[in-house]
């Protein structure tokens, strides 16, 4: 089986390459932006026509949430147009398309965890461009799975865990938002979830949107507390900062964030037997994040 991975240097792409490269029955073609610009339709078509992959997994995205508010054209080029080109190319080969999306397609105003059938209502450009990407995949590919996830972290790339460890090393006290809630999701678990979908995608009837994130749900403040608890337990930091709970209003940012990023993951469990990401276990390797 031939698998084309885009965004291979990102958090999930990096893990995905490692997981699939270890399998004898998979031929992996890993591309990052310098190798394949997904916003260039001619380049996408050329690469796909040459490789003829059985599966295309798109891990490429413009994820700078605040920068997206002013970098609108680039956000849509990467998050909408790129997936559209990849989906069309996948369809030309009857290939399976796997695409990563985000909790930011929702406004965060719901009181319960979001299910796949909830109507999206993104507040910022990042979420709007990612929703447009979802719609492009659905419109242009008959065999696809869109995996919405949230609060991604891992040993590779930039993320909240690494930011906390860096700030905790330099500052004696931190203020962390306590009124936004979600499920931290380990990048390695996202990669495994994508592989499970790929291995068990029996027919186009399984095409659709799936939610996958971590459990238990926590606030950013609670997540930070857990990070520093692990940092102390496993020796990642010699001295731990004092962590204070603040509100989102006390830490204004250019782009709005959903107050509720909790995703209901029942569907992916029922269809593919995928369990939510165990982010607490992932923090046991916290020295690797330093």
N, C-alpha and C positions, 0 to 999 in steps of 0.2 A: 504494500500500500504506500502511495506517495502522499505526503502531507506538506503543504506549503504554509509556513508560519510568517505572518507579517508582524512588525513591531517586536522582533525577537530580542531586542536589548532591554525591553521594559520589564517591569516586575513579573508579570504573568508570562510574558513571552520567554524570558530567561528560564523560568521553571519548566515551562512546557517543552522547550528544547532539551533540557536535561532528562525529563521523564520519557519523551519519545525516542531520544537517541539511544536509550538503554535497551530498546526493544529490537529484536532481530528482524521482525516482520514489517518494520516501518522504515521508509526512506524519507528522511527529514530534509526539507529545504527551508532554511531559516534566513529571513531577510529583515534588515532594519532599514531605516529611511535612506541611508547612504547607498544601500544596495537596490532598494525598490521604493520609489516614491509613489504611494498609492493614489496621490492626487493627480497623477499623470496617467490618463486612461490608456494611451498608446503603449506606455511602458508596462502597465498591468497586463494588457492583452498579450503583449509580446512574451512576457515571462510565463504567463499561464499557458499560452499556446505551446511554448517550448517544453515546459515541465509536464504538462498534462496531469496535474494532481488529482487524486481521488477526494481529498479534503483540503479546504482552505480555512485556516483559523486566523481571524483578524484580531490581533492584539494591539494594533497601532491606534493611537488616539491622541488628540490634543486635550490634555488633562489639567492644564493650568487654569483653574476655575476663575480666579480673579483676572488674569491676563486676558481671558476669553471675552470679557466685557468690552474690551477695546480692540482686541485682535479678532474681530468678528469674521472677516473673510477667511482667515486661516483656519479658524475653528470649524467653519462649515466645509471647507475644502477637505480637511482631514477626517472630520467626524460624520459628514454626510456623503460627500462626493466619492471619497475613497471607498467606503463600504458599498456604494452603488456600483462602482466599477468592478470591484471584486465579486459582488453578487452576480452581475451580468456575465462575468468571465466564468464563474462557477457553473452557472446555468448552461452555458454553451457546451460544457463537458458533462452535464448531469452530476456534477460534484456536490458534495455536502459542504455547506458554508456554516461555520461557527463564528459568532460575533459577540464581543463583550460590550455590554452597555452598563447603565448606572442607575442608582437610586435617585439621581438628580432629575430624572424625567418626571418625578412627582413633586408637588408643592410642599409636602411635609405637613399638611394641615389635618390629615386624618388622625384619629385617635388610636386606631388599631394598626397592626402591621399591614403593609400593602401586599395585595395579591395581584397576580398577573393581569386580571381583568379590570382592575381599577383604572379609571381614566387618567392618563398622564396630564400634567399641567406644570411644566417646568417654569421656574421663576427667572432663571438666568440664561445667558447665551450658551454656556457649556451644556446645560441640560437640554436646551432647545435644539442645539446642533446634534446632540446624541440621539434625541428622539427622532430627528430627521434621518439620522443614520439607520435607526431601527426600521423606519418606514421604507427606506430605500432598499434594505435587504428583503423585507417582506414583499415588496412590489416586483423585485427583479429575480428572485430565486425561489424555486419550488421545494428544495430540500435544504432546510436551514434550522438552526437553533440560536436564539438570542439569549445570552446569559446576562441578566442584570445582577450587579453585585455592588458592594459598598465598603468603604473604609478599608481599602486594600493596604496590606503591609507585607514586608518580607525582608530577607537579608540583602537583596539586590535592589538598587534604586533608591529614590527618595520617598519617605513616608512618615507618618505620624510617630511611629515608634522610634525611628532614628532621630527625628527632630526632638523628641522628649529626652532622649539620652544625651544628645548634644547640649541642649539647654540645661538639663539637670547637672551636667558636668561643670557648667560655667556660672550658673545662678543658684543662689541659696533658696530662692522662693519663686514659685510660678503660679499664675492665675489661669485656670483651665475652664472652659465652658461646660456648664453642667445642665443646660436646658435644651440640648440637642442629643437625640438618641438614635442608636443604630447598632449594627452587628459587625464588629471588626472581622475582617476576612483575610486569612493567610493566603498569599499568592500561590503557594505550593498546592493548597487545597483547591483553588480555582483551576489550576492546571489539571489536577487529577479529575475534577468534575467534568471538564471539557473532554478529557480522554475517555471517561466513562460514557458520556453522551456519544462520542464518535464510535466507540466499540459496540454500542447497543442501538444505534440508529437504524432500525430495521426497515422503515418505510417513510415516505413523505408525510404520512398521517401524523408522525411525531413532530413535524415542523411547528414551531411556535416560540413563544417567549417563556423563559424559565427564570425564577428567582433563586439566587444562591448567595448566602452570606453567613456570617458567624453567629454563634450562640454561646453564652446568653447575651441578650441585648443590654447595652450599657450607655451611659453618657460619655462624652469625651473626658470629663473629669474622672469618672469611674475607670475608664480605660487607662488614663494616665496613672492613676493610683496603682492599677494592676501592673503596669509597665515597671514602675519604680519598685514595687514589691518584688517582682521577679529580678530586677537589676540588683537589688540588695541580696536576695536569696542566692543568686547564682554568680555573684561577684562581678557584675558588669560595671558597677559604680562603687567607688570607695565611700562616698558620702552622698546621701539622698537629700533632695531639696524638699522644702515644705510646699505642698500643693494645696492651693486655695480654690474653692469653687466660685466661678463668676457666671454672669449671664451673657448671652450673645450680644445684648445691647451694650455691654461694657467692653466689647471687643469688636467694634465695627469693621467690616471688610467690604471691598468693592462689590463683590457678588453675593447675593443672598444664599444661605444654606438652608436645606430642609430641617425643620425642628424634629421631624420624625422621619428617619431613614431606615426604619425597621422593615425588613422584607419577610413575608411569609414564604417559607421554603417547602411547603407541603407538596406542591406539584412535582418538583424535581425528585423528591423522595418517592412519591407514588409511581412515577413513570420510570425513573432510572435507578432507584434505591440509593440515591446520593444523600448522605447525612450533612447537616450544617457544618461549617468550618469550626474546628475546635481551636479557637484563637488562644485560649489559655495554655493549651499544650504547646502551641507554637512559640509562646514566650519563654518556654523552658530553654530554648537555644538562644537566649537573648545576647550572649556574648558575641554571637555571629553578626549582630546588628551594629556593633560598635565600630 
